[in-house]
Amino acid sequence: MSENIFKKKQNRYLKLLELGKYPLIKESIDDLRNDICQSYKDLNPNFKDTFMDLIYSFLVEGEIYAKISDNKFTQILSCRIIPTFSNNKIDGYITETNIKYDKDSILYENYGLYGETILDVKGYLDSAILTYNEIQLIQKENNESDLDYFHTKLKKCLKIICNKTDIREQTIYKNFVERLVQRLMPVYDYLNPKYVIV
């Protein structure tokens, strides 16, 4: 069963990496990362690059896994590890190569959205997959006239501000950033500047 889970996660991971390279999506991720970072007033400059990488993983993969040991942490690709559960609570982690970790040796946070099961974690980019696929189809057919419509649709999926003077739109975006900051706060509090990054 776990073999199928890892295969599914790897396929999803590759698709999300592909999405992350699309110019409009990449720009959105970069803007979000900067806006999230600005919310941390006491951000250690030595930790900033690492934290930006963690935010990227959080936005693209929907999950952060960091192995904690000997005052160091190492990030693990989300497609190579899954949590294990007991009574609907995480009691440990297992990798695709069957390495097991107890729950206190891995720092874990996810986006907070799920598919059919608790292991089917959804993230920021999942809402954009369908529209991205439609854009790819339009580009293959050289039907550029519909591209603006689908780019606008993509912006709505990703909560990008289309109209800079629209206060309601700005408020929705600000609230969205605040939600992400709250989700990432435990990771930030735990790692900055407690552990050496490797």
CORWOFEN-V775994 format. One record per residue. N is the residue number from 1. RES is the residue in one letter. PHI is phi in whole degrees, -180 to 180 (NA if undefined). D_CENTER is the distance of its C-alpha to the mean C-alpha in Angstrom with 2 decimals. Layout:
# CORWOFEN-V775994
<<N;RES;PHI;D_CENTER> <N;RES;PHI;D_CENTER>>
This chain:
# CORWOFEN-V775994
<<1;M;NA;24.53> <2;S;-64;21.79> <3;E;-60;22.55> <4;N;-65;21.55> <5;I;-62;18.29> <6;F;-66;17.38> <7;K;-62;18.69> <8;K;-63;16.68> <9;K;-65;13.38> <10;Q;-66;14.51> <11;N;-63;15.47> <12;R;-65;12.23> <13;Y;-59;10.42> <14;L;-64;13.20> <15;K;-65;12.96> <16;L;-68;9.36> <17;L;-63;10.54> <18;E;-63;13.55> <19;L;-59;11.99> <20;G;-62;10.27> <21;K;-92;13.91> <22;Y;-68;15.54> <23;P;-48;17.10> <24;L;-64;16.36> <25;I;-73;12.62> <26;K;-60;12.57> <27;E;-62;14.68> <28;S;-64;12.51> <29;I;-64;9.45> <30;D;-62;12.27> <31;D;-62;13.89> <32;L;-63;11.10> <33;R;-59;10.62> <34;N;-65;14.41> <35;D;-68;14.88> <36;I;-66;12.69> <37;C;-60;14.62> <38;Q;-66;17.83> <39;S;-77;17.49> <40;Y;-101;18.16> <41;K;-65;21.83> <42;D;-101;22.66> <43;L;-61;19.94> <44;N;-66;21.72> <45;P;-55;22.08> <46;N;-71;22.01> <47;F;-100;18.61> <48;K;-59;17.04> <49;D;-61;16.04> <50;T;-65;14.51> <51;F;-65;12.60> <52;M;-62;11.41> <53;D;-64;10.25> <54;L;-66;8.40> <55;I;-64;6.76> <56;Y;-60;6.05> <57;S;-60;4.72> <58;F;-61;2.64> <59;L;-75;2.37> <60;V;-83;3.78> <61;E;-89;4.15> <62;G;87;3.29> <63;E;-145;5.55> <64;I;-126;7.55> <65;Y;-122;11.13> <66;A;-132;13.81> <67;K;-82;17.43> <68;I;-108;19.91> <69;S;-164;23.51> <70;D;49;26.44> <71;N;58;24.81> <72;K;-134;22.12> <73;F;-132;18.54> <74;T;-127;17.02> <75;Q;-75;13.39> <76;I;-115;13.30> <77;L;-59;11.36> <78;S;-64;9.74> <79;C;-80;12.15> <80;R;-111;15.03> <81;I;-153;15.04> <82;I;-137;15.23> <83;P;-78;16.56> <84;T;-111;20.18> <85;F;-126;21.67> <86;S;-138;25.05> <87;N;52;26.04> <88;N;63;22.47> <89;K;-121;21.45> <90;I;-65;19.59> <91;D;-118;22.48> <92;G;168;21.04> <93;Y;-142;18.89> <94;I;-137;20.05> <95;T;-95;19.14> <96;E;-65;20.10> <97;T;-96;23.19> <98;N;72;24.15> <99;I;-82;23.67> <100;K;-107;23.41> <101;Y;-125;22.09> <102;D;-78;23.18> <103;K;-64;20.80> <104;D;-86;21.72> <105;S;-97;20.96> <106;I;-126;17.18> <107;L;-92;14.91> <108;Y;-131;12.17> <109;E;-148;9.71> <110;N;-130;7.51> <111;Y;-69;6.55> <112;G;100;10.24> <113;L;-118;10.96> <114;Y;-134;12.89> <115;G;-92;15.02> <116;E;-74;18.48> <117;T;-131;17.98> <118;I;-68;16.18> <119;L;-86;14.83> <120;D;-91;13.42> <121;V;-77;9.99> <122;K;-109;8.54> <123;G;-130;5.41> <124;Y;-57;5.93> <125;L;-83;7.51> <126;D;-59;9.52> <127;S;-68;12.07> <128;A;-97;12.81> <129;I;-60;13.73> <130;L;-61;17.29> <131;T;-65;18.07> <132;Y;-61;16.83> <133;N;-63;19.16> <134;E;-65;21.89> <135;I;-64;21.62> <136;Q;-61;21.99> <137;L;-66;25.02> <138;I;-61;26.55> <139;Q;-68;26.32> <140;K;-66;28.00> <141;E;-87;30.70> <142;N;56;31.13> <143;N;-100;30.97> <144;E;-68;29.71> <145;S;-65;31.31> <146;D;-89;28.55> <147;L;-63;25.73> <148;D;-60;25.85> <149;Y;-60;25.57> <150;F;-74;22.42> <151;H;-67;20.85> <152;T;-64;21.67> <153;K;-63;20.20> <154;L;-65;16.92> <155;K;-61;16.98> <156;K;-67;17.53> <157;C;-59;14.58> <158;L;-94;12.29> <159;K;59;14.57> <160;I;-79;16.04> <161;I;-73;19.44> <162;C;-86;22.05> <163;N;-116;25.06> <164;K;-63;25.01> <165;T;-94;28.05> <166;D;-80;26.72> <167;I;-63;26.45> <168;R;-62;24.95> <169;E;-63;22.12> <170;Q;-64;21.58> <171;T;-66;21.67> <172;I;-60;19.05> <173;Y;-65;16.69> <174;K;-61;17.76> <175;N;-63;17.30> <176;F;-64;13.74> <177;V;-61;13.01> <178;E;-62;15.07> <179;R;-63;13.20> <180;L;-66;9.91> <181;V;-61;12.38> <182;Q;-62;13.98> <183;R;-69;11.01> <184;L;-89;10.47> <185;M;-56;14.27> <186;P;-60;15.14> <187;V;-65;13.16> <188;Y;-61;14.85> <189;D;-61;18.15> <190;Y;-75;18.25> <191;L;-96;17.65> <192;N;-99;19.23> <193;P;-105;21.76> <194;K;-64;22.70> <195;Y;-115;21.68> <196;V;-77;22.48> <197;I;-90;19.62> <198;V;-126;20.47>>
